[in-house]
């Protein structure tokens, strides 16, 4: 009997060692399957193309594709949405997303973007430019929105190339009141291909006008995209899944009642759209409405006016 107990004890030890060895062999596999940015990395901040950027600022070594992973996770964690006349709305963190057919309305902190899923790009944006009391640092990365379905946004946040910038619809500098709002402007749902000279020329000058006049009075800024049908500059369909817009439009509204004033431009998305040519792109608000089909909140008496020149930038204006 003692010999049997000894043999049984020996056999148990061998089995325990085998189990321990099996656990040790499986440990690396468990580590590989862990969620990206887990542990001290404090979770996922955003995507940079297929890579995960963690909340501690590092890039995860995960081999998963960031946008696909987060979209799957989003579908798992979504709360039920409310249906309302063909629209549905769901809050995601600090962003509220409303969907009506192919159009997503994305209410980010400080601004709103309307996204056309069939184009993977923005069609309109809107924000209120208030007195500049902020100096948050501009975020140095661009990223996809993990809350937006992959088929509704661009495939990657990488630079376009071909002398096109990642052009902001809502500029970072106008949302510098907090780190959260200025970071949100670098979401690729707010970014489209803009000819470098246009982005840094005529389009930038409209942004500088807003930067200066928002310190005088609160401004309502509405703008959008004229996609057109020119296939010759559609360089980014394969890389980003998006065509290149033919032009962009913008309306600035200030004052109320009889003091309401508006100025509007349609800026071609070409290398020729430099600062000195901005006045050539002035149009009336009703011309914007005719071309885009939008109904803009501008007093009727002000819709027909087209200034002879763009609003002058006041002397001494701090454009930073």
Beta strands, then each sheet from edge to edge (+ up, - down):
strand 1: 44-48
strand 2: 51-54
strand 3: 82-84
strand 4: 87-92
strand 5: 95-100
strand 6: 103-108
strand 7: 111-116
strand 8: 121-129
strand 9: 164-168
strand 10: 191-195
strand 11: 219-226
strand 12: 247-254
strand 13: 261-268
strand 14: 282-283
sheet 1: 1+ 2-
sheet 2: 3+ 4- 5+ 6- 7+ 8- 11+ 12- 13+ 14-
sheet 3: 9+ 10-
end
